[in-house]
Amino acid sequence: MTAKDDRISSSHRNLPPGEQLSLVGIGLDTESQGLLKRFVESIPLVRLRTQLDDYGMDDQESFADWIGHPPPDICLIDFDKDRRTAAVAAARICASGPETAVFALSSNAQSSLIIEAMRSGCTEYLIKPLDREQLLNAVARVGGRRRAKRESHNAQVLAFIGAKGGCGVTTLVTQLGSILAKSFSPKTLLLDLHHSFGDAALYLGVTRNHYHSLELIENTHRLDAEFLASFVVNHSSGMDLIPAPDGSEPARSILPGALAQTLDFLMVRYEFILFDLPPGVSEQSLELLRHSDQIYLITVAEISALRNIARYIDYLTFKEILNEKIRVVVNRHQKRALITDAQIEKAIRRRIFWKVPNHYPQVIKTISGGDPIAQLSSSEVMQSLAGWAGAIGGKPSPATQGKESRGILGLW
């Protein structure tokens, strides 16, 4: 193996395993377009989303409409056609999509021009003709930074979505969050992201809250410890809660990247971050799912709910959400239900991850009392949820040995 081969092999190792980096070319000449296409075809972990001929968007066009949503991981901009306009485009991308790495491409290697491109926000300056090795090394550095960033955070990001309304998502997420906070780490945060009439605060007996989760995401420019503290309400289990709006709210337009920026801020402060999401998938929730470590699809053993779960899985797969993130949880599970476990798994085309038994009166009691752990301390529901929390927290729980609560970490 040559020294060049060693460098290329090292670059491959820095690419994030199992996670594609999306790339957009902007203003590239014909030769560079062809070289970029051949490069992407040879590197499975890099996906060419599109190639744009123009440097900038129209006055009536939003950043997301121009560059795509979610923003790409990398933008490669040709600086030779119009350096000033290219620099403006680079600066605009950095301002609107802070997670996007911007590469400059040019045939001119003058140091003053390189500095100018770097000042506009470019992290790499590549020389024409586009060389496979220099592009691979630049992409690998982006992958390396992403990996280092993930490894520097210990937080697990958990998203919960119901197949439809009434599947008990908020009940499960409030109970599970309380157990994680009590048994594993008080650095547990629950965010209720329902746009209207979120119930997490009600289920936890929290009545004093001045601000809600959507207001936090809308104010990323103000994020600091003091600002966060004004949103957080602490539950008796030790879990922090940022509630949903208390009433009906008009539709909000969240800037691209705002959720990711908020999440980056929270991940250095918490070990478990749970999101209670409304049914359906919006552009905002899709951005969150891309950043989640685990996505729990909550269903009940009903035909309409199971149909929706299958649709969710197909849609998330189409949107290139990693399949191993997606886990199906059957709530209110009954051993002698009309629809059997085998029929459920056939309908959703995957194994059930977890089954929470049906003890409706006990669960209603927890909602009334606002203290899930105290109200369910000796029930089968608590044993199941404790086992689920143990699977998340990485510690064994006696409940994981029970037949009803066995999940993917046990044998079916």
N, C-alpha and C positions, 0 to 999 in steps of 0.2 A: 504493500500500500504506500502511495506517495504522500508527501507532506500535504499536498492539496487535498487528497482524499481524506486525510486525517482531519483537516479543517472542516470539510463538508460533513463528515460523520459527526464531529462535535456540534456543528450547527443543527443537525437533525435532532440531536439529543435535547437541545434547548427548546425545540418546538413543543407546545403543550400537548401531551399524549391524549388522544381521543377527542380533542377540541380543535375544530377548524378555525383558522384566522381568515376573516373575510377581507378582501382587497378591492379597492376601486381605483381605476386609472383615470386621470383627468388631463385632457389636452395633449395626449401622447401622439407623437408622429407615427406614421404607418409602420416603420421598422420596429419601433419600441413596442407598439401594440402586438405585433407578431411574436416578438421575443418574450413579452410578458405572458402571452397565452401559452406558449410552449413551456415556460417555466412552471406555470400553475398546473399544467397537465402532468408534469413530472413530480410534483410535490402534493400528495393527497391531502395534507393537513393545511393547505392554503387554497382558498376558493375565490375565484375571480367573480365578484358580484356583477360588475358592469364596467364599461369604459365610457366616460363622458367626453364629448368633444369640446364643450365650452368650459371656461374657467369658473364662471360664476352663475348664480341663479338670478332669475328675473326679480323685479321689485315686488311682484305679487306672489312670488314663490317662497315657501318656507324652507328652512334648512333641511328638514326631514323629507320634503317633497323632492328637493334637489339631489341630496346625497343618499337618501334611503333611510328607512327606520327598521331596526335600530341602526345607529351609525356604524360604519365599517370599522374593523380593527386597524386598517391601514389605508391611507390614501397616497397614491404615487402621482405627483404632479410634474408635468414637463414645464420647465422654466424657460425654454428657449424661444417659444412663440412670443411671449409677452411677459417679461420678468416682473414688471410692476403689478400686472393683473394677477399673475400667479402668486406673488407674495401676499396680495390682498386675500386671495382665495385660501391660502394656507392659514393666514391669521383668523379668517372667519371659521374655518373648520376647527381650529384649536379652541376658539371661544365657544362655539356651539356644541362641539363634541369632544370634551376634554379627555375622553378615554381613547380617542383615535390618534394613532401615530401618523405623522405626515412625513413622507419622503420626497425630497427634491430630486429631479432628474435633469441633467444638463450636459452639454458637450464642453462647457466652459469651466475650467477648474481654477480660476483666479480666486485667491484667498478672500478678497474683498466681497466677491459675489457669494462665496460659501457662507461668510459671516452674515451677509444680508439675508440669505435664505434661513439661516438658523435663528436670526432675530424675528423672523415672521412666524416661527414656531416649528420649523422642520427639525426633526431629530436625526435625519440621515441625508447625506448629499451624495448621490450616485452619479457616476460619470458614464456618458454614452460611449460606445454602444452598450446597452444594458447587458451586464454580465451576470450569468447565473450564480456564480460564487458570491459576488458582492451583494446581490439581492438576497440570496439565501442567508448570508451572515446578518444582514440588516433585519430580515424577518425573524431570525432566531433570537436576536437581541430583544425584539418586542416580546416574543414568547418567553424569554428568560425573565424579563421584568414582570410579566404577568404571573409567572410561576412563583417568583420571589415574593410578590405582593400577596398571593394567596397563602404562601407558607408562613408569612409574617403574622397572619391573622389566625386565631384559633376558633373563631366564631363559626358555628353552623347556621346556615340560613335555611329555614324550613317554610315552605309555602303550602297552604291548605285551601283546596277549592272543592266545592260541592258539585255533585252531578246535576243538582237542581236545588231550588230552595227547599228547606225542610229536612235535609239529610243529617242535620246535627253538627255541622262544621264548627260553629262557634262554641257549642257545648264541649266538643272534643278538644279544641285548641286551647280553651281556657283551663280545662282540667289538666291537659298534658303540660301546658306551660307552668302551672302551679306545681306539678310534681317535679319537673326539671329544676325549678328554682329551689324547692325544698330539699330535694334529694341529691342534686348534682352540683348546681351552681346558682347562687343568687343573682349572678350576672345574666339574667334571662329577661328578654324583652318581647312583649307581644304588641304588634301593631294591627289595629283594626282598620282595614282599607276599604270598607264599605263607604260608598259616596253618600249614602243617606241611611239613617235609622240603623246604625251598627249596634249590636247587642252585647259586645264583649264587656263593656263597662258595667252594664246592668247585671250580667251573669256573675260578675266578680264583686258585686255590691259596691261599686265605685260610683259616687254621685258628684264628687267635687272635681271637675275638670274645666279648665278655661279655654284650652286650645285643642285642636284635633290633628290627626295624622296628615291630612291633606295640606294643612297650613304649614306643617313642618317641611314637607317636600317642596312646597312652593317658595320656600325661603332658604334655599341652599347657600346663598351668599352670606347668610347670617349665622351659619352653623358654628357653634362652639359649645363648650360644656354648660355655660350659664343659660344659653338659649334653649338647649335640649332639656335642661332641668325644668323649664317653665311648661313643658309639654307632658312630662312624665308623671304618672300617678303610681305610687307603690302599693302593692297588694300585701296582705298579711302573710302570704306564702314566701314573700321576698321578691316575687316577680314584678317587673316594671311594666306598665301599660301605657300606650299612647292610643287613646280611643278614637273612634270614628266621629263624624259630625253627629250632634245630638238629634237633629231633625233633618228635614229635607234640604238638600243643597243643590244649587244649579250645577250643570256639567262644567267641569274644570279642564282647562287645557294645560297639561303639565309639560314643561320644556323637555326636549330630548336630552337624556343624560342625567336629569334631576334625580330620578330614583336611584340610579347607580351611584351618583355622588353622595346621596343621603346614606345609602347602604355602606359605602366605604367609610364614612364617618362613624357609623354605628358599630361596624365590625371590630374596631379597635377598643371598644368599650364593653362589649358583651360577648358571652360565649355561646348563647343560644338566642337566635332572633327568629320569632315566629310571626308569620303574616296570615291573618284571617282575610281571605279574598272573597269577593262576591262571585256568584256563578257566572260563567262566561269568560272569554279571554279578550281583553282590549290590548291596544298597542302598549299601554303603560304596564299592564299586568304581565304581558309577554316579556317586556324588558326585565321585570323582576324575576320571572321564571328562569330566564337565561342566567341570572346571577345566583339562583338558588342551588343549594347542595342536594336537597331532596324536595320533590313535589308530591304531596299526598292528595290523591283524588278520592274524595269521600263519597261513598254511595250506600244505598240500602238495597235490599233484594227485591227490587221492583223493575218491571220491564223498561219503563221509560227512563229510569235512572241508569240502568245498565247500558241502554242504547246510547245515552249521553256520554257515559264513560268511554265507550268504544270510539265515539266521535272525538272526544277530547284527545285520546291517545293518537288517533290518526292525524289530527290537526297539529298537535305538538311535534309529532314525528316529521310532518311536512315542514314545519318551521325550524327543523334541525335542533330541537331540544334533545339532549342526550337521553337515550332510552333508559339507561340505568338510573337516572334520577327519578323516573316516574314510578310511583308505588300506589297500588289500589288498596283502600281500606274499606271493609264492609262494616258499617255501623248497624246497631240493633240486630246483631246476628242471632239467628235461632237455628238450633241443630236440626229441627224438623220443619224447616220452612218449605213452602210450596216450591220455591226455586232453590235447587241444591247448589252446593259449592261447585260441583263439577259443571253444572249448567252455567253458573256465573263465569267461571274461568273460560269456558268455551265461548261465551258471548263477548268477553273482553279480550280474548286471545292472549291471556297471561295469567300467572298465578296470583292469587290473593296475597297481599303482603301481611295484612293484619285483620283480625276479626274482633270486634268489640261486642260483647254479649248484650242482649236486650233486657235491660232492667229499668224500664221507663219510670216507674214511681220513684226509684232512688235517684235517678238523674234529675227529675223535676225538683226533688228535695234539695239537691245541691244548688240549683239555680235560685231557689227561694232563699237559701241561706247565704249565698255568696262566698262559700268556703268549700271548694271541691274536695280537698283532702280530708277535712274533718267529717264531712257528710258521707263520704264514700269509703271511709278507712278500711272497712272489713268486707266490702262487697266484691262480687266477681268483676264488676266493671273496673274497680280500682286495681284489682290484680292484673287485669288485662292492660290497663293504661300504664301501670308500673312496669310491666314487661316491655311495652312499647317505648317508654321513656328510657329503660335500660338499654334497649337496642340503639337509641339515639345517643345516649350518654356514654356508651361503650363499656358499661359495667353490667355484669350479670345480675339478673333479678330472679328470685324464686318463682315469680309469676310466669317467667318464660318457659318453665317446665310444664305448665298446665296445658291441657289439650285445647282449651278454648282460645288461649292467648298466644299460641305459637305462631310465629311469623317467619319471615325469610331467613332469620338467623337460626331457626330451629328446623327440625325435620317435620314435614307434613305427614 
